[in-house]
């Protein structure tokens, strides 16, 4: 469900290897004896509110603060959903329409001014209270609230829960700051007692548990809504307003500058997993089995927009982890795709991982030019040399995406590659002739030429500009001129939401191990709900989607999935680019470094060997 912005994660600016001794060291904030993880982020954070979260950058920040009913096991593969704030897995009625979930008792919120103050041991402090089922119901209602911009969170609830769509319609009648609408009951959201949540469904929902593992549906205390929000602003936007249950409290949030999250001193009992593979054990990933979480006291995250200063900070040991810049890659990584010995001697280690992510160039199917000619879209796909893009711009970190479904999904093998997601400039030129005929019939050619197209990119850095220039070169081989507009990531998301872009670069990181998460991107009712950002409409596809949305995994469902994939791959509402591979460097004082394929909030599992870091970095 999360929009994925990969340029700043995969690409990098112009860098060189510089000796440690020649690099300036920035002033480091003093946290005393606390254990501090120092890291950075390169894309502005769009959202602090679970209801409005819809991109990977925001989800990564929120995942340390807010928790859902379920989460994914840190080590087990294939990925497995396990209880988080729920006490156990849900109970489903025989007809699969009523889901009963028991909550963990005595889970408390972060202490916050919204609960009032009290005197403790002679000192004033904020109050807290325990989480109840009604708090989850409020969380669901906020995702459904007409006045709150929640397109991605709402897409997974709409038409699913009895009475929730009707409740959303009712909210239109309320003033934006009238929170009495949250007192209006929803038939399908019930709390028989404070620790029991009942969800009544309109139809079976095979992915329900995985959806409930999203922090979008975290519990929200009514006190926080009533105290912090008002008619002028109903979205959580500041650190003090983030009232979660997670292992970390949002202490500072300075946009495009600094994020600080500190250990929640009253975090519920939570322990490092004791289950894992033999490979996990050999890698030391079970050394902390059964220990109380979290291990780190402070998360200090500086905003560093450009890759050059970010790399310099890592080389001077001011940060604990880093990606590898493009120009530095061959000096760091061997031809065998492993870390060079000289870097190992500096105490640096490498983690390579892939996630179920596909990067796309989206075509706006409502655009009068792109939407009018399937041949044009097919020609653009055939003209784009994605393999060279991966090699030249990404140092080969990834593979060409030949479908909008990642290879890790079992149905990918059933469907096979899309017919137009390959590089064939000769066929592209033939297709462009068909495109001109189609556009000429509709009066859309200008002097016999295809109108200039416009691509929106969600970054302004050097890497983004390189990618924009690369795209121009690709389309020029079929005589199509491309203009590129650069903005920051939140601005691009807003433009996409408002349907004011012709083409844009983004990607999709799956939230759960079911290809349905990708198929819903092309279901036409999801245009209004926010996940179908190509504005793709296909009545036959929609009918099949409505059929499979209630089906559990089976050979029959996989056959239908494959048919649906073929439909989209033929129509080309997106140009598939890559399935990226990530190379993460970290110093050897960092332990338990794993990247699960789904979910967020995993920083609590990481541990820092303070003694080792002091020996090497002096801090």
Secondary structure as UniProt FT lines:
FT   STRAND          2..3
FT   HELIX           7..10
FT   HELIX           20..22
FT   TURN            32..33
FT   STRAND          36..41
FT   TURN            50..52
FT   HELIX           56..62
FT   TURN            63..65
FT   STRAND          70..72
FT   STRAND          81..83
FT   STRAND          91..92
FT   TURN            94..95
FT   STRAND          98..103
FT   TURN            105..106
FT   HELIX           113..115
FT   STRAND          117..120
FT   TURN            121..122
FT   STRAND          123..126
FT   HELIX           133..144
FT   TURN            146..147
FT   HELIX           151..155
FT   TURN            156..160
FT   TURN            162..163
FT   HELIX           164..171
FT   TURN            172..173
FT   TURN            176..177
FT   HELIX           179..183
FT   TURN            187..188
FT   STRAND          189..193
FT   TURN            194..195
FT   STRAND          196..201
FT   TURN            206..207
FT   HELIX           208..211
FT   TURN            212..213
FT   HELIX           215..217
FT   HELIX           222..228
FT   TURN            231..232
FT   HELIX           239..241
FT   STRAND          248..254
FT   TURN            255..257
FT   STRAND          258..263
FT   TURN            265..266
FT   HELIX           278..282
FT   TURN            283..290
FT   STRAND          298..303
FT   HELIX           307..315
FT   TURN            316..317
FT   STRAND          321..322
FT   TURN            326..328
FT   HELIX           329..332
FT   TURN            335..336
FT   HELIX           341..344
FT   TURN            345..347
FT   STRAND          348..354
FT   STRAND          357..363
FT   TURN            365..366
FT   TURN            368..369
FT   HELIX           370..372
FT   HELIX           374..383
FT   HELIX           386..394
FT   TURN            395..396
FT   STRAND          398..400
FT   TURN            407..408
FT   HELIX           411..415
FT   TURN            419..420
FT   HELIX           425..441
FT   TURN            442..443
FT   STRAND          445..446
FT   TURN            447..448
FT   STRAND          449..450
FT   STRAND          453..457
FT   HELIX           462..476
FT   TURN            477..479
FT   STRAND          482..486
FT   HELIX           489..497
FT   TURN            498..499
FT   STRAND          503..509
FT   HELIX           516..519
FT   HELIX           520..522
FT   TURN            524..525
FT   HELIX           526..529
FT   TURN            533..534
FT   HELIX           539..548
FT   TURN            549..550
FT   HELIX           555..571
FT   STRAND          574..587
FT   TURN            588..589
FT   STRAND          590..591
FT   HELIX           603..605
FT   STRAND          607..608
FT   HELIX           610..617
//
